[in-house]
């Protein structure tokens, strides 16, 4: 399911038949689709208020199909069908009624939703004569308009008093919700947080799936286990990683348990779409999200000659933008100088390749692509504990800890002491920013300056 506030798509892909039929798919501008369906479903001679009410319903229905990825999450390569048995009438190539065309151009950015909810309403409707249904009666709207009801009042009559008509802020090209990269342990970001939130809601209906205590966008061992159990329950390969098949099966189940494609939807609220990570980073941004991005970019720049070296300072300036453009050029991405979703995942992939083939170093290791926090047991925790204990010899603000490989309360306190001492967010967790800071101080004290892997001479990929 697409996260974030709904936007109007530039285009929509329609299957010209029932879902499993061997029919063509056509992609048309969204506004042309709206005109076509309205000209196929309703009559141009109807009262204008009835026409407007129907157009709101038609658009909301289509946007709900797109937003919930109703067909795409089931593996179909289209957004909606052309048959009323499943969706709404669309006759490819038909003529458009002039007055309906004018109204559609005016109303296409608008849709109906429940107050306090975010998803477009599944605005079910039928003709009201030959077929009766839960939802709007098309012929019934005519009678209500003749009684003097406004379009909004007509919609309230059928869908309840708690609806509102809203305007979408953006018109965007269609894009799949799947990020285009397999999500694995160590990754962070909004896509990971989406998976965590959806898994926790699905777990209410399928209690075998363990709840994730912190839906913080960090793909840790608990998230991997929840993914693995979800995959077991729904007959997917139990990898503990989120590939395209797992992503869309989770989306499908999430939409189903929340009934987002039904009139009785549980609904999506703002707090459910809150995300902890910026969707994009660009020139002028600053902070730890920028610093983490710079760390990955700096490592890649140490091993790919065409990517300039940069300073990791948490400020997205000209130097970072230039290095990012070169990275995008090298990896065949649009050279925007903006760290968008696709750029992040290609950067992750490049970093993972370097991590796997990193030559031995006498001093410090690269960030192991594993977020270290309380409860984790691994060799990387052991290395972290050794770094912290060495630093503690020189800095009393940092607590020495035994190198057991288990991240317990004492290790958390030592990490927090380091973070407090060196001006980092004091969360007791070790991601790329904290790891780089710890490794930097350790290498300065033990090995001298300029000894971190991305600063030292290594091997270069040309």
C-alpha positions in Angstrom: 0.0 0.0 0.0 1.3 3.5 -0.8 2.2 5.4 2.2 1.9 9.2 2.7 -1.0 11.4 1.8 -2.8 10.5 -1.4 -1.9 12.3 -4.6 -3.7 12.4 -7.9 -1.8 10.2 -10.4 -0.9 11.5 -13.8 -2.1 8.3 -15.4 -4.1 5.1 -14.5 -3.8 1.7 -16.1 -7.1 0.0 -16.9 -7.7 -3.7 -17.7 -10.3 -3.9 -20.4 -12.1 -6.9 -18.9 -12.5 -9.0 -15.8 -9.3 -9.3 -13.7 -8.2 -12.7 -15.0 -9.4 -12.3 -18.6 -7.0 -12.1 -21.5 -7.8 -8.5 -22.2 -5.6 -5.5 -23.0 -4.3 -3.0 -20.5 -4.4 0.6 -21.5 -2.7 3.5 -19.7 -4.5 6.8 -20.0 -4.3 10.2 -18.3 -6.2 10.2 -15.0 -8.5 13.1 -16.0 -9.3 11.3 -19.3 -10.2 8.2 -17.3 -12.6 10.2 -15.1 -14.3 11.8 -18.1 -14.7 8.4 -19.7 -16.1 6.6 -16.7 -18.5 9.5 -15.9 -19.7 9.5 -19.6 -20.2 5.7 -19.4 -21.9 5.6 -15.9 -24.2 8.7 -15.8 -26.3 10.9 -18.1 -25.3 14.4 -19.1 -29.0 15.6 -18.8 -29.0 15.1 -15.0 -29.0 18.0 -12.7 -25.5 19.5 -12.2 -25.5 18.7 -8.5 -26.2 15.1 -9.2 -23.4 15.0 -11.8 -21.0 16.6 -9.3 -21.9 14.1 -6.6 -21.3 11.2 -9.0 -18.0 12.5 -10.2 -16.7 12.8 -6.6 -17.8 9.2 -6.0 -16.2 7.9 -9.2 -12.9 9.6 -8.5 -12.8 8.5 -4.9 -13.5 4.9 -5.9 -10.6 4.9 -8.5 -8.2 6.6 -6.1 -9.0 4.0 -3.4 -8.1 1.3 -5.9 -4.8 3.0 -6.7 -3.9 4.0 -3.1 -4.5 0.5 -1.7 -2.9 -1.1 -4.7 -5.9 -3.4 -4.8 -4.8 -5.2 -8.0 -1.1 -4.6 -8.0 -0.7 -6.2 -4.6 -2.3 -9.3 -6.0 0.2 -9.4 -8.9 -1.9 -7.8 -11.6 -0.1 -5.2 -13.8 -3.0 -2.7 -13.7 -4.8 -0.4 -11.3 -8.5 -1.0 -12.1 -10.7 -3.0 -14.4 -13.3 -1.6 -16.9 -16.2 -3.8 -15.8 -18.9 -2.9 -13.3 -18.9 -6.4 -11.8 -15.6 -5.4 -10.1 -15.1 -1.7 -10.6 -16.7 1.0 -12.8 -17.5 1.3 -16.5 -14.8 2.4 -18.9 -15.2 2.2 -22.6 -11.9 2.8 -24.4 -12.1 5.3 -27.2 -15.7 6.5 -26.5 -16.9 10.0 -27.0 -17.1 12.3 -23.9 -20.1 14.4 -23.1 -19.1 18.0 -23.2 -20.7 19.2 -19.9 -19.3 16.1 -18.1 -15.9 16.8 -19.5 -15.9 20.4 -18.2 -17.0 19.2 -14.7 -14.4 16.5 -14.6 -11.6 19.0 -15.4 -12.8 21.1 -12.5 -13.3 18.3 -10.0 -10.5 15.8 -10.8 -8.2 16.9 -7.9 -10.9 16.3 -5.3 -12.0 13.1 -3.5 -14.1 12.0 -0.6 -12.8 10.6 2.7 -13.9 10.1 6.3 -13.1 12.9 8.7 -9.9 12.1 10.5 -9.0 9.5 8.0 -6.4 9.7 5.1 -7.3 7.1 2.5 -9.8 8.0 -0.3 -13.2 6.6 0.6 -14.2 3.3 -1.1 -17.2 5.1 -2.6 -19.2 2.1 -3.7 -22.2 2.9 -6.0 -24.7 1.3 -8.3 -27.4 2.5 -10.6 -30.2 2.2 -8.0 -32.7 0.8 -10.5 -31.6 -2.5 -11.9 -29.1 -3.0 -9.1 -29.2 -2.0 -5.4 -26.1 -1.8 -3.3 -24.6 -0.4 -0.1 -23.5 3.0 -1.1 -24.6 5.7 -3.6 -27.6 5.2 -5.9 -26.8 7.0 -9.2 -30.5 7.5 -10.0 -31.2 8.4 -6.4 -28.8 11.3 -6.7 -31.1 12.8 -9.4 -34.1 12.9 -7.1 -32.0 14.3 -4.2 -30.6 17.1 -6.5 -34.1 17.9 -7.6 -35.0 18.4 -3.9 -32.3 21.1 -3.8 -29.5 19.1 -2.1 -25.9 20.2 -2.8 -23.4 17.6 -4.0 -21.9 17.4 -0.4 -25.4 16.8 1.1 -26.1 14.1 -1.5 -22.8 12.3 -0.6 -23.6 12.6 3.1 -27.0 11.0 2.4 -25.3 7.9 1.1 -22.0 7.7 2.9 -22.8 9.4 6.3 -22.3 12.7 7.9 -18.7 12.1 8.8 -17.3 12.6 5.3 -15.4 15.5 3.8 -14.4 16.5 0.3 -10.7 17.3 0.1 -8.3 18.5 -2.6 -5.1 16.5 -3.3 -2.0 18.6 -2.9 0.0 16.9 -5.7 -0.3 15.3 -9.1 2.4 12.7 -9.4 3.6 10.1 -12.0 2.5 6.6 -11.0 5.0 4.7 -8.9 4.9 1.3 -7.2 5.1 1.3 -3.4 7.8 -1.4 -3.4 11.1 0.4 -3.0 12.8 -1.7 -5.7 15.4 -3.2 -3.3 15.2 -6.1 -0.8 15.0 -4.8 2.8 17.4 -6.6 5.1 18.8 -6.3 8.6 20.8 -3.2 9.1 18.8 -1.0 6.9 16.9 2.0 8.2 14.3 4.3 6.8 10.7 4.9 6.1 10.2 1.7 4.1 11.4 -0.3 7.1 9.0 1.6 9.3 6.1 0.9 7.0 6.8 -2.8 7.2 7.0 -2.7 11.0 3.7 -0.8 11.3 1.9 -3.1 8.9 3.3 -6.2 10.6 2.1 -5.0 14.0 -1.4 -4.4 12.7 -1.6 -7.7 10.9 -0.4 -9.4 14.1 -3.6 -8.4 15.8 -5.4 -10.8 13.4 -2.6 -13.4 13.2 -1.2 -13.6 16.7 1.5 -16.0 15.8 3.4 -13.0 14.3 5.4 -11.4 17.1 4.8 -7.7 17.8 7.8 -5.4 17.1 8.4 -3.3 20.3 9.7 -0.3 18.5 8.4 0.6 15.0 11.4 3.0 14.6 12.5 2.3 11.0 15.5 0.2 12.1 15.5 -3.3 10.6 16.8 -5.3 13.6 16.6 -8.9 14.6 13.1 -8.5 16.0 11.8 -7.1 12.7 13.5 -10.0 10.8 11.8 -12.5 13.1 8.4 -10.9 12.6 9.0 -11.0 8.8 10.0 -14.6 9.0 6.9 -15.7 10.9 4.7 -13.6 8.5 6.3 -15.4 5.6 5.7 -18.8 7.3 2.0 -18.0 7.9 1.4 -16.9 4.3 3.5 -19.6 2.6 6.4 -17.4 1.4 10.1 -18.4 1.6 11.2 -17.7 5.2 14.1 -15.4 4.5 13.5 -12.8 7.2 14.0 -10.2 4.4 11.4 -8.2 2.5 11.5 -8.8 -1.2 8.8 -7.7 -3.7 6.6 -10.7 -3.1 6.7 -10.3 0.7 6.2 -6.5 0.4 3.0 -6.9 -1.7 1.6 -9.8 0.3 2.0 -7.8 3.5 0.3 -4.8 1.8 -2.5 -7.0 0.6 -3.1 -8.5 4.1 -2.8 -5.1 5.8 -5.4 -3.6 3.5 -7.6 -6.6 4.1 -7.5 -6.6 7.9 -8.0 -2.8 8.0 -10.8 -3.1 5.4 -9.4 0.0 3.6 -11.1 -1.0 0.3 -14.6 -1.3 2.0 -17.2 1.3 3.1 -16.7 0.0 6.7 -12.9 0.8 6.6 -11.0 0.9 9.9 -9.3 3.9 8.3 -5.8 5.3 8.2 -5.0 8.1 10.7 -2.2 10.7 10.6 -0.2 9.0 13.4 -0.1 5.7 11.4 1.6 7.6 8.5 4.1 9.4 10.7 7.6 8.6 9.5 10.9 9.3 11.3 13.1 9.8 8.3 13.1 12.5 5.7 11.8 11.2 2.3 14.7 13.0 0.6 17.9 14.8 1.4 19.1 17.8 -0.6 21.4 20.8 -0.5 20.8 22.9 2.6 19.7 20.0 4.8 21.6 19.2 8.0 21.6 16.8 10.9 22.3 13.2 11.6 20.3 11.9 8.7 22.7 13.9 6.4 25.7 12.7 8.4 24.6 9.0 8.0 24.2 9.5 4.3 27.6 11.2 4.1 29.2 8.3 5.8 28.0 5.8 3.2 28.9 8.2 0.4 32.4 8.8 1.9 33.0 5.0 2.0 31.9 4.6 -1.6 34.1 7.5 -2.5 37.1 5.8 -1.0 36.7 2.8 -3.3 35.2 4.3 -6.4 37.7 6.8 -7.9 35.0 8.8 -9.8 33.2 9.7 -6.6 34.9 12.6 -4.9 36.0 12.3 -1.2 33.8 14.3 1.2 33.8 15.5 4.8 31.3 14.0 7.1 30.0 17.0 8.9 26.2 16.7 8.8 25.8 19.6 6.4 24.5 18.9 2.8 26.6 21.5 0.9 28.1 21.8 -2.5 30.8 19.1 -1.8 28.2 16.5 -0.8 25.9 17.4 -3.8 28.8 17.1 -6.3 29.8 13.7 -4.9 26.2 12.6 -5.0 25.8 13.6 -8.6 28.9 11.6 -9.5 27.6 8.6 -7.6 24.3 8.9 -9.5 26.2 9.2 -12.8 28.3 6.1 -12.0 25.3 4.0 -11.1 23.0 5.1 -13.9 20.6 7.2 -11.8 19.1 10.6 -12.7 21.8 13.1 -11.7 19.6 15.3 -9.5 22.0 15.8 -6.6 19.1 14.8 -4.3 19.2 11.7 -2.1 15.9 10.1 -2.9 14.6 6.6 -2.2 16.3 5.0 -5.3 19.6 6.7 -4.6 19.6 5.5 -1.0 19.1 1.9 -2.0 21.8 1.9 -4.6 24.1 3.5 -2.1 23.2 0.8 0.4 24.0 -1.9 -2.3 27.3 -0.3 -3.2 28.3 0.0 0.5 27.3 -3.7 1.1 29.5 -4.8 -1.7 32.5 -2.9 -0.3 31.8 -4.3 3.2 31.9 -7.8 1.9 35.2 -7.3 0.2 36.8 -4.9 2.7 40.5 -5.7 2.9 41.9 -6.4 6.4 42.8 -3.3 8.4 45.1 -2.9 11.4 42.9 -0.4 13.2 39.1 0.0 12.8 36.4 -1.6 10.8 33.7 -0.1 8.6 30.2 0.2 10.1 28.9 -3.5 9.9 25.5 -2.5 8.6 23.9 -3.8 11.7 22.2 -1.4 14.2 23.5 -2.3 17.6 21.3 -1.8 20.6 20.3 -3.5 23.8 19.5 -7.2 23.4 21.7 -7.8 20.4 24.5 -10.4 20.6 27.1 -10.4 17.8 30.8 -10.2 17.0 30.1 -6.6 16.0 29.0 -5.8 19.6 32.2 -7.3 20.9 34.3 -5.0 18.6 32.2 -2.0 19.7 32.9 -2.9 23.4 36.6 -3.2 22.7 36.6 0.3 21.0 34.6 1.8 23.9 36.9 0.3 26.6 40.0 1.6 24.9 38.5 5.1 24.7 37.5 4.8 28.4 41.2 4.7 29.2 41.5 8.3 28.1 38.0 9.7 28.6 36.3 9.2 32.0 32.9 10.1 30.4 33.0 6.8 28.6 32.5 3.6 30.6 34.7 0.5 30.0 32.7 -2.7 29.4 33.6 -6.4 29.1 33.8 -7.6 25.5 31.2 -10.3 25.9 29.5 -9.6 22.5 26.2 -9.0 24.3 24.7 -5.5 24.2 23.3 -5.2 27.8 22.5 -2.2 30.0 26.2 -1.5 30.8 27.0 -1.3 27.1 24.0 1.0 26.5 25.2 3.3 29.3 28.7 3.4 27.8 27.3 4.2 24.4 25.1 6.9 25.9 28.1 8.4 27.8 30.0 8.5 24.5 27.1 10.1 22.6 26.7 12.7 25.3 30.4 13.5 25.3 30.6 13.9 21.6 27.4 15.7 20.9 25.3 12.9 19.3 21.7 12.0 19.9 21.7 10.1 23.3 19.6 7.1 22.3 22.0 4.3 23.4 22.0 2.8 19.9 24.8 2.4 17.4 24.0 3.2 13.8 26.4 4.5 11.2 26.8 7.9 12.8 27.7 6.7 16.3 29.8 3.8 14.9 31.8 6.3 12.8 32.3 8.6 15.7 33.4 5.8 18.0 35.7 4.4 15.3 37.1 7.8 14.7 38.0 8.5 18.3 39.4 5.0 18.7 41.6 5.2 15.6 42.9 8.7 16.6 43.9 7.3 20.1 45.3 3.9 19.0 46.5 4.3 15.4 46.8 8.0 14.7 44.8 10.2 12.4 43.6 9.3 9.0 43.4 5.5 9.7 39.7 4.8 9.2 39.0 2.6 6.2 37.6 5.4 4.0 40.6 7.6 4.8 43.3 5.0 4.4 44.7 3.8 1.1 42.8 0.7 0.1 41.9 -0.6 -3.3 40.0 1.4 -5.9 37.2 0.3 -8.1 37.5 2.3 -11.3 
